[in-house]
């Protein structure tokens, strides 16, 4: 099982996702937890690396956890530990770095390019009509 932390941004039935290394599917900003890191420390590190975004611990709020199919690893599960931020962010001004090749908003009902574990998250946590 791959344990990950992620930032969940959702508004108006849309969810913010990133593309890593031009892969077909998109998933939440975040990543794997390194040995000795807390969930918050891992998320802060990943957001700084991927999105040049520096969030304080008090600006992060735990939402919940889901386990779903990992992407792109076959026959592997991933645990997504989701957080939201209490800070208002202008996402149009956030720049990507490292392995992130795209960042965009997706309609939560249009799952063609959304990674399987994120779909599991949407089904469990998102409010759909």
Number of C-alpha atoms within 10 A of each C-alpha: 12 16 15 19 26 25 26 21 18 18 11 9 14 16 20 20 25 24 21 18 11 12 14 13 18 24 24 22 22 27 21 18 19 13 7 8 12 12 20 21 15 21 27 21 20 22 20 16 17 20 20 15 16 13 17 12 12 10 13 18 14 16 12 13 17 16 17 20 20 19 20 12 10 8 9 12 17 19 18 26 23 23 22 16 17 11 11 7 11 7 13 8 7 12 13 18 14 11 14 18 14 16 21 13 15 18 14 21 14 10 15 12 14 23 21 21 21 26 20 16 19 18 13 12 13 16 11 10 5
